[in-house]
Amino acid sequence: VGSFFKGNLAGEESKEKRSVNSKSQEEFSEKLLRLARKMRMNTDSRKSIFCNIMSSEDYIEATERMIKMGTKNQLERDVMFVLLDCAIQEAKFNPFYSQVAINLSKMDRKYKMANQFSVWDKIKISSELQASQLENLGKFISHLIRMECQTVSVLRVIEFADMTKPNVKLLRTVLCELLLLEPAEETLKIFKT
């Protein structure tokens, strides 16, 4: 039994975890942490994901940082939540966030499923979003579809029988982005799947 003793007593393990979390939070500037609180990143994992994404030079570095964080404790759900939330909060659509989501989804199916669930969750609360947020969400979804990360079936959670104005605006944004693709073969390929 003594050979299995790691040196951690019952209460000491949580102190060690807390010191690791405080170290990771010290890495980021106070301004970035304030912005994370303002964006309602309320858990330590979401704050860490947010700070790692925002302090990245480009989408490749952001993808690498997310991969280094691992997929334990269903972290991929939080990663996709933060990416989508940041994307819709921007003043104008920024493909950086969707490109990180696409890269992660292509690397691991867990990320692809988490991405799909995050999009579904945002579509379900589309009536609560502002006009600019709806437009950014529509462009995010169309970018995922265009890059073959998701299919058009991601829109199946929209209740066409009970269409609301926000749902119409969202659907219009997605379809306009997809139908105005050049060349036309790209559009055909999207709707054949």
Backbone as a ProteinNet text record, in pm:
[ID]
protein_1_A
[PRIMARY]
VGSFFKGNLAGEESKEKRSVNSKSQEEFSEKLLRLARKMRMNTDSRKSIFCNIMSSEDYIEATERMIKMGTKNQLERDVMFVLLDCAIQEAKFNPFYSQVAINLSKMDRKYKMANQFSVWDKIKISSELQASQLENLGKFISHLIRMECQTVSVLRVIEFADMTKPNVKLLRTVLCELLLLEPAEETLKIFKT
[TERTIARY]
83.4	0	87.6	198.4	286	346.3	360	419.6	326.3	197.6	102	81.1	143.9	126.3	196.7	121.8	177.5	228.9	200.7	245.1	136.1	19.3	-91.6	-186.1	-209.7	-308.6	-444.6	-547.9	-685.5	-710.1	-664.1	-694.9	-590.4	-474.6	-365.7	-379.7	-451.4	-463.3	-535.1	-639.8	-714.4	-631.1	-543	-455.2	-359.5	-309.8	-218.6	-289.4	-412	-488.9	-514.2	-544.2	-568.5	-444.2	-326.9	-204.2	-175.5	-211.5	-194.1	-285.7	-413	-506.7	-460.3	-407.8	-363.6	-240	-152.8	-36.1	-79.3	-177.6	-220.7	-288	-354.4	-419.1	-316.9	-203.5	-99.9	-29.8	-34.2	30.3	-32	-159.9	-231.5	-241	-248.6	-255.2	-387.2	-386.1	-507.1	-615	-574.5	-670.1	-744	-672.1	-732.2	-827.3	-789.2	-876.1	-1002.1	-988.1	-1106.1	-1200.9	-1143.8	-1224.8	-1295.7	-1228.9	-1290.2	-1409.6	-1394.9	-1507.9	-1621.7	-1587.4	-1689	-1765.8	-1697.5	-1760.1	-1831.7	-1842.4	-1913	-1847.7	-1717.3	-1644	-1630.3	-1729.3	-1745.4	-1671.2	-1617.3	-1541.1	-1392.9	-1309.8	-1165	-1125.4	-1189.7	-1153.7	-1190.6	-1307.5	-1347.1	-1257.8	-1219.8	-1127.5	-994.2	-944.9	-817.5	-826.3	-935	-955.1	-961.4	-1040.1	-1056.1	-921.4	-846.2	-716.5	-618.1	-619.2	-530	-566.2	-694.9	-737.8	-702.9	-734.8	-714.6	-568	-481.7	-339.5	-262.6	-332.4	-267.2	-239.1	-131.2	-93.3	-184.2	-218.7	-303.2	-383.1	-465.9	-553.6	-475.9	-359.7	-278.9	-227.1	-176.5	-128.7	-243.5	-358.9	-475.9	-517.5	-514.7	-548.6	-450.5	-321.8	-219.8	-237.4	-270.1	-290.9	-411.3	-516.3	-635	-604.7	-523.1	-485.5	-401	-310.4	-226.5	-308.2	-421.9	-507.6	-570	-582.3	-634.7	-785.8	-840	-985	-1040.8	-972.6	-1024.7	-1136.4	-1221.1	-1333.2	-1424.6	-1439.3	-1525.5	-1492.5	-1364.9	-1317.8	-1354.2	-1374.1	-1405.8	-1537.9	-1633.1	-1760.1	-1734.4	-1648.7	-1615.1	-1537.8	-1446.8	-1368.7	-1461.5	-1554.3	-1646	-1743.5	-1784.4	-1870.9	-1799.9	-1674.6	-1598.4	-1574.2	-1537.1	-1513.3	-1638.9	-1751.8	-1876.3	-1922.1	-1908	-1948.7	-1863	-1732.9	-1644.4	-1678.3	-1708.5	-1739.7	-1864.7	-1966.7	-2089.6	-2082.9	-1988.3	-1975.3	-1895.7	-1826.2	-1747.6	-1839.3	-1787.6	-1866.1	-1891.5	-1789	-1801.3	-1750.4	-1800.3	-1761.2	-1610.5	-1550.1	-1408.1	-1392.2	-1341.9	-1331.2	-1225.8	-1150.8	-1049.6	-1111.2	-1222.8	-1285.3	-1339.5	-1403	-1456.6	-1343.4	-1232	-1118.8	-1057.2	-1048.7	-999.6	-1095.5	-1225.5	-1325.8	-1314.9	-1293.9	-1280.4	-1156.9	-1044.1	-920.9	-935.4	-995	-1014	-1110	-1215.8	-1314.9	-1257	-1164.3	-1101	-1001.9	-951.9	-854.2	-918.2	-1034.7	-1096.3	-1247.6	-1312.4	-1458.4	-1528.7	-1466.8	-1525.2	-1546.8	-1450.7	-1463.8	-1575.1	-1584.8	-1688.7	-1827.7	-1846.5	-1975.7	-2002.5	-1901	-1917.2	-1949.9	-1889.2	-1916.4	-2063.2	-2110.4	-2249.7	-2346.2	-2318.8	-2405.7	-2405	-2288.1	-2279.7	-2360.8	-2351.6	-2428.5	-2578	-2618.2	-2759.1	-2808.4	-2726	-2764.5	-2785.4	-2697.4	-2711.1	-2831.6	-2858.5	-2976.1	-3103.3	-3105.1	-3224.8	-3251.7	-3147.8	-3168.5	-3154.8	-3173.1	-3154.4	-3249.7	-3365.2	-3458.9	-3405.3	-3308.2	-3248.8	-3128.4	-3081.1	-2961.6	-2994.9	-2898.3	-2912.7	-2889	-2921.9	-2910.6	-2767.4	-2669.9	-2530	-2484.5	-2532.6	-2496.8	-2557	-2680.5	-2744.1	-2667.3	-2625.3	-2549.7	-2416.8	-2347.5	-2221.1	-2241.2	-2349.5	-2380.6	-2406.9	-2482.7	-2510.2	-2383.7	-2293.5	-2167.6	-2076.9	-2079.7	-2002.6	-2050	-2181.7	-2238.6	-2208.1	-2224.3	-2198.3	-2050.8	-1961.5	-1819	-1790.3	-1853.7	-1836.9	-1886.3	-2000.8	-2058.3	-1971	-1926.5	-1843.7	-1713.5	-1656.1	-1528.7	-1547.4	-1672.2	-1707.1	-1681.4	-1690.7	-1678.2	-1814.2	-1919.8	-2057.4	-2133.5	-2249.4	-2333.8	-2453.5	-2533.6	-2651.6	-2749.1	-2738.4	-2828.4	-2809.6	-2706.2	-2688.4	-2803.9	-2875.1	-2988.2	-3118.9	-3114.3	-3237.6	-3307.5	-3240.2	-3305.2	-3398.3	-3393.5	-3485.1	-3623	-3720.8	-3858.3	-3919.2	-3931.8	-3983.2	-4131.5	-4203.2	-4345.9	-4366.3	-4273.9	-4284	-4171.8	-4154.4	-4045.3	-4066.9	-3963.2	-3964.2	-3876.3	-3887.2	-3805.5	-3655.9	-3607	-3464.1	-3423.3	-3508.4	-3476.4	-3471.6	-3564.1	-3565.1	-3437.7	-3397.9	-3276	-3153.1	-3147.3	-3035.4	-3030.4	-3144.1	-3151.6	-3117.1	-3164.4	-3133.3	-2982.5	-2919.8	-2774.7	-2698.3	-2735	-2664.8	-2684.1	-2807.7	-2835.5	-2776.4	-2780.5	-2718.8	-2568.7	-2505.5	-2361.5	-2329.4	-2413.4	-2386.6	-2424.1	-2535.1	-2582.6	-2504.2	-2436.7	-2360.2	-2214	-2186.7	-2049.6	-2007.4	-1882.3	-1823.4	-1720.8	-1711.5	-1798.1	-1924	-2017.6	-2146.6	-2132.7	-2026.3	-2004.4	-1990.5	-1932.4	-1918	-2054.4	-2146.3	-2281.5	-2351.1	-2336.2	-2397.2	-2342.2	-2212.2	-2148.7	-2201.4	-2226.2	-2277.6	-2416.6	-2502.3	-2640.1	-2660.3	-2558.9	-2571	-2548.6	-2473.1	-2442.3	-2557.1
-118.2	0	124.2	119.7	235.7	273.6	178.2	208.8	291.5	294	371	511.4	542.9	674.2	779.8	881.4	987.4	1104.7	1106.5	1218.2	1322.7	1300.3	1394.1	1345.5	1428.6	1395.6	1442.5	1413.5	1438.5	1583.1	1681.9	1821.2	1891.1	1830.6	1898.6	1902.4	1808.3	1802.4	1924.7	1970	2085.3	2212.4	2222.4	2339.6	2343.9	2226.9	2218.5	2261.3	2216.7	2254.9	2403.7	2461.2	2604.8	2682.9	2637.3	2708.7	2700.8	2588.4	2576.4	2675.2	2684.9	2779.2	2922.3	2956.1	3093.3	3124.2	3023.2	3043.7	3073	2996.1	3016.9	3152.9	3199.9	3329.9	3442.4	3418.6	3520.4	3540	3438.9	3448.1	3557.9	3581.6	3674.8	3811	3912.9	4049	4072.3	4169.1	4204.1	4255	4323.3	4375.5	4260.8	4156	4039.7	3966.5	3956	3891	3973	4106.5	4193.1	4175.3	4165.2	4144.1	4008.2	3908.3	3775.7	3784	3858.2	3875.5	3951.8	4052.1	4131.9	4047.2	3951.9	3863.6	3745.6	3746.6	3645.8	3507.4	3504.5	3378.1	3345.9	3274.4	3263.6	3148	3054.9	2945.6	2964.1	2899.5	2910.2	2855.4	2745.8	2687.6	2782.2	2845.5	2939.4	3062	3110.8	3225.3	3189.3	3069.6	3025	3008.6	2949.4	2933.1	3068.5	3158.5	3293	3365	3362.7	3431.8	3370	3237.1	3170.9	3208	3213.5	3248.7	3394	3482.1	3624.9	3665.2	3589.7	3624.9	3555.1	3480.4	3411.1	3508.3	3481.6	3564.8	3540.7	3414.1	3379.9	3254.2	3211.6	3097.3	2966.6	2957.2	2836.1	2823.9	2933.7	2932.7	2907.7	2967.8	2947.2	2800.4	2738.4	2596.3	2511.6	2541	2466	2479.8	2599.4	2620.6	2541.7	2536.5	2460.8	2310.9	2263.1	2121.5	2088.9	2180.1	2157.6	2152.5	2221.3	2218.9	2080.9	2004.7	1869.2	1864.6	1741.7	1722.6	1658.1	1672.1	1612.5	1699.6	1637.6	1706.2	1777.2	1722.5	1777.6	1924	1951.2	2086.7	2135.2	2041.1	2081.1	2158.2	2128.1	2203.2	2348.8	2369.4	2505.1	2578.6	2508.7	2571.2	2622.2	2537.7	2578.7	2686.4	2679.7	2784.7	2919.8	2921.8	3047.2	3099.7	3011.9	3055.1	3116.6	3050.2	3099.8	3227.7	3233.2	3352.5	3473	3451.8	3561	3605.3	3510.7	3543	3628.7	3598.7	3676.7	3810	3825.2	3951.4	4057.3	4016.8	4112.6	4212.7	4332.9	4433.9	4391.1	4338.6	4283.2	4140.9	4057.9	3916.5	3903	3819.6	3790.7	3640	3598	3454.2	3381.6	3454	3393.3	3283.6	3315.5	3221.6	3098.1	3118.8	3004.3	2918.5	2981.1	2903.9	2817.2	2869.1	2787.9	2671	2698.6	2592.8	2487.5	2530.3	2437.3	2349.1	2409.8	2332.1	2229.4	2270.4	2176.4	2064.9	2099.2	1999.7	1897.5	1940.5	1848.1	1755.9	1797.4	1716.1	1610.5	1642.1	1549.4	1558.4	1443.6	1439.7	1500	1491.7	1550.3	1700.6	1765.8	1909.1	1937.2	1850.7	1869.2	1858.8	1760.3	1744.7	1860.3	1902.2	2015.6	2142.8	2156.8	2270.3	2269.8	2154.7	2141.6	2174.3	2124.1	2151.3	2299.3	2362.8	2506.2	2588.6	2552.5	2623.1	2602.6	2480.8	2453.7	2535.4	2543.8	2621.2	2768.3	2823.5	2965	2985.6	2891	2903.3	2902.8	2819.6	2810.9	2939.8	3017.1	3143.5	3263.4	3239.7	3347.9	3464.9	3441.1	3550.7	3648.5	3607.8	3694.3	3772.4	3741.3	3805.6	3936	4025.6	4151.8	4127.5	4228.1	4213.6	4182.8	4252.8	4228.4	4089.8	4044.4	3911.1	3802.7	3825.9	3730.6	3722	3837.5	3838.2	3764.7	3790	3720.1	3569.8	3531.3	3388.9	3325.5	3394	3343.6	3326.9	3424.2	3415.6	3307.4	3289.9	3183.1	3047.8	3027.2	2900.8	2877.4	2980.3	2962.3	2933.5	2991.3	2961.9	2815.8	2765.6	2624.6	2532.7	2568	2485.7	2492.5	2613.1	2631	2551.8	2545.8	2476.3	2327.5	2278.2	2137.8	2087.2	2175.9	2137.7	2092.4	2154.6	2117.6	2107.8	2043.8	2036.5	2129.2	2143.1	2228.8	2175.9	2049.5	1991.5	2052.7	2132.4	2201	2299	2334.6	2427.2	2356.5	2227.4	2152	2184.8	2252.5	2287.9	2408.1	2474.3	2585.8	2528.3	2572.2	2528.2	2613.4	2555.2	2630.9	2661.9	2584.3	2610.5	2732.6	2755.9	2868.2	2968.3	3012.5	3104.6	3240.4	3286.6	3419.2	3510.3	3640	3733.6	3708.4	3684	3652.9	3527.1	3424.4	3301.9	3329.3	3412.6	3447.7	3522.7	3617.7	3694.4	3603.8	3512.3	3418.8	3329.7	3273.6	3185.2	3259.6	3383.1	3465.2	3489.7	3519.9	3544.6	3420.1	3304.9	3180.2	3146.1	3149.7	3109.6	3206.4	3336	3432.8	3410.9	3385.1	3358.4	3233.4	3131.7	3005.5	3010.6	3075.5	3076.5	3170.9	3266.9	3361.9	3322	3195.5	3146	3142.1	3166.5	3149.7	3038.2	2947.4	2912.6	2838.7	2822.8	2761.3	2615.4	2549.1	2409.3	2394.5	2496.7	2494.1	2489.8	2571.1	2574.3	2440.5	2383.1	2252.7	2145.7	2149.8	2050.7	2061	2182.5	2203	2142.4	2164.4	2118.5	1973.5	1909.5	1768.2	1679.5	1727.2	1644.2	1637.4
0	0	0	68.9	78.4	-56	-146.6	-277	-364.9	-330.6	-408.8	-353.8	-243.9	-183.4	-267.2	-306.3	-391.6	-309.9	-181.9	-100.7	-82.9	-139	-125.4	-17.7	77.5	178	129.7	203	158.3	116.8	190.3	157.7	73.6	53.5	-15	-165.6	-225.5	-371.1	-425.8	-358.2	-407.2	-398.7	-296	-286.3	-404.1	-444.3	-557.9	-685.9	-704.2	-822.9	-823.8	-706.4	-700	-738	-696.4	-729.4	-879.1	-943.5	-1088.1	-1159.8	-1114.1	-1174.7	-1155.4	-1036.9	-1014.3	-1097.8	-1119.3	-1205.7	-1348.7	-1399.2	-1536.9	-1551.9	-1446.9	-1455.4	-1446	-1377.4	-1368.4	-1502	-1589.4	-1720.1	-1806.5	-1789.1	-1874.4	-1807.8	-1890	-1837.2	-1766	-1677.8	-1603.2	-1697.9	-1802.8	-1901.5	-1970.3	-2005.2	-2070.4	-1975.4	-1849.5	-1751	-1724.8	-1725.8	-1710.1	-1827.6	-1947.4	-2067.7	-2060.6	-2007.9	-1992.1	-1896.7	-1787.5	-1695.1	-1761.7	-1840.6	-1910.2	-2011.7	-2074.2	-2173.5	-2106.9	-1974.9	-1896.9	-1906.6	-1909.9	-1903	-1754.9	-1700	-1556.2	-1489.7	-1565.1	-1503.8	-1534.8	-1455	-1476.5	-1613.2	-1654.2	-1784	-1898.4	-1890.1	-1995.7	-1996.9	-1880.7	-1874.4	-1938.3	-1906.1	-1961.8	-2113.7	-2161.4	-2305.8	-2373.2	-2316.4	-2372	-2381	-2271.7	-2269.7	-2367.8	-2379.1	-2475	-2618.6	-2647.8	-2783.1	-2814.5	-2722.1	-2746.2	-2749.9	-2683.7	-2683.9	-2795.8	-2880.2	-2991.7	-3106.3	-3175.9	-3290.6	-3410.8	-3436.3	-3550.8	-3517.4	-3613.2	-3586.1	-3569.5	-3628.9	-3614.9	-3471.7	-3418.4	-3280.4	-3182.6	-3209.4	-3123.3	-3124.8	-3242.8	-3253.8	-3174.2	-3186.9	-3113.7	-2963.3	-2917.8	-2774.2	-2723.1	-2803.6	-2761.7	-2756.7	-2850.3	-2851.9	-2729.2	-2691.5	-2573.7	-2445.9	-2444.1	-2325.1	-2305.7	-2414.1	-2405.2	-2412.8	-2400.3	-2408.9	-2283.4	-2173.1	-2050	-1992.8	-1913.6	-1848.1	-1947.5	-2064.8	-2169.7	-2198.4	-2207	-2232.1	-2371.7	-2465.6	-2603	-2610.7	-2523.9	-2521.3	-2484.5	-2384.2	-2343.3	-2451.5	-2518.8	-2626.3	-2735.5	-2779.7	-2886.2	-2838.9	-2713.5	-2659.3	-2663.4	-2617.6	-2613.6	-2755.1	-2848.5	-2986.5	-3048.1	-3031.9	-3089.3	-3020.4	-2889	-2815.8	-2854.9	-2869.2	-2912.4	-3054.4	-3140.4	-3279.8	-3290.5	-3212.8	-3226.9	-3152.6	-3060.2	-2987.4	-3064.2	-3168.8	-3247.7	-3317.8	-3344.3	-3414.8	-3559.8	-3625.6	-3760.7	-3755.9	-3847.2	-3847.8	-3867.5	-3782.6	-3788.8	-3810.7	-3927.6	-3956.8	-3873.5	-3792.7	-3706	-3619	-3554	-3460.2	-3532.1	-3645	-3718.2	-3775.8	-3810.8	-3863.7	-3754.5	-3633.3	-3521.1	-3497.5	-3500.5	-3480.9	-3591	-3713.5	-3826.4	-3808.2	-3773.4	-3755.6	-3644.3	-3532.4	-3422	-3460.7	-3533.5	-3574.4	-3670.7	-3753.7	-3847.2	-3777.8	-3661.2	-3589.2	-3501.2	-3445.4	-3350.5	-3360.7	-3368.3	-3380	-3258.1	-3141.9	-3021.2	-3040	-3102.6	-3128.2	-3230.1	-3330.4	-3431.7	-3369.7	-3282.7	-3216.2	-3120.7	-3047	-2955.9	-3033.2	-3150.7	-3238.1	-3281.2	-3321.9	-3365.6	-3251.6	-3132.9	-3018.7	-2981.2	-2989.6	-2959.3	-3058.8	-3185.7	-3288.3	-3263.2	-3232	-3203.5	-3084.7	-2980.1	-2862.2	-2897.5	-2979.3	-3018.8	-3109.6	-3198.3	-3285.2	-3200.7	-3098.1	-3012.8	-2936.8	-2906.4	-2835.7	-2929.7	-3058.9	-3156.7	-3134.7	-3074.4	-3050.2	-2945.6	-2866.8	-2764.9	-2817	-2937.7	-2991.8	-3063.2	-3065	-3136.6	-3285.4	-3366.7	-3512.7	-3556.7	-3501.5	-3540.9	-3495.8	-3380.7	-3332.6	-3421.5	-3467.3	-3559.3	-3690.2	-3740.1	-3865.6	-3849.2	-3738.7	-3713.4	-3696.8	-3630.3	-3614.8	-3751.3	-3836.1	-3971.1	-4052.9	-4044.3	-4119.3	-4061.7	-3931.2	-3866.6	-3918.2	-3917.5	-3963.2	-4110.5	-4192.6	-4336.5	-4363.3	-4284	-4300.7	-4265.5	-4159.2	-4122.4	-4234	-4292.4	-4399.3	-4524.8	-4558.3	-4677.5	-4669.3	-4550.9	-4533.2	-4501	-4516.7	-4498.1	-4355.8	-4260.4	-4120	-4066.6	-4114.6	-4082.8	-4214.7	-4209	-4328.2	-4307.6	-4410.8	-4403.9	-4298	-4266.2	-4165.7	-4027.3	-4007.5	-3879.6	-3854.6	-3960.8	-3949.6	-3914.3	-3893.7	-3871.4	-3740	-3648.3	-3521.7	-3536.1	-3651	-3674.4	-3704.4	-3629.2	-3650.5	-3762.1	-3879.8	-3993.4	-3979.4	-3901.3	-3879.3	-3789.9	-3700.2	-3606.3	-3629.4	-3751.7	-3784.4	-3717.2	-3650.3	-3591.6	-3676.4	-3655.4	-3733.7	-3716.5	-3594.2	-3581.6	-3658	-3657.3	-3732.6	-3882	-3930.5	-4072.9	-4108.5	-4023.8	-4048.9	-4048.8	-3953.3	-3945.8	-4069.4	-4105.6	-4221.3	-4350.1	-4362.6	-4480.2	-4491	-4378.2	-4378.9	-4422.6	-4364.6	-4398.1	-4545.5	-4591.8	-4730.3	-4831.4	-4803	-4894.8	-4905.2	-4791	-4791.6	-4873.5	-4863	-4932.2	-5080.1	-5112.6	-5251.4	-5341.1	-5282.2	-5362.1	-5375.5	-5354.1	-5367.6	-5514.5	-5536.5	-5668.8	-5658.9	-5746.5	-5858.1	-5811	-5900.4	-5868.7	-5826.3	-5869.2	-5831.7	-5680.1	-5617.2	-5471.5	-5404.1	-5454.3	-5398.9	-5419.4	-5537.7	-5565.4	-5471.9	-5447.8	-5361.1	-5217.3	-5171.6	-5035.9	-5020.8	-5118.6	-5105.5	-5147.9	-5204.4	-5239.6	-5118	-5021.2	-4903.1	-4807.7
[MASK]
+++++++++++++++++++++++++++++++++++++++++++++++++++++++++++++++++++++++++++++++++++++++++++++++++++++++++++++++++++++++++++++++++++++++++++++++++++++++++++++++++++++++++++++++++++++++++++++++++

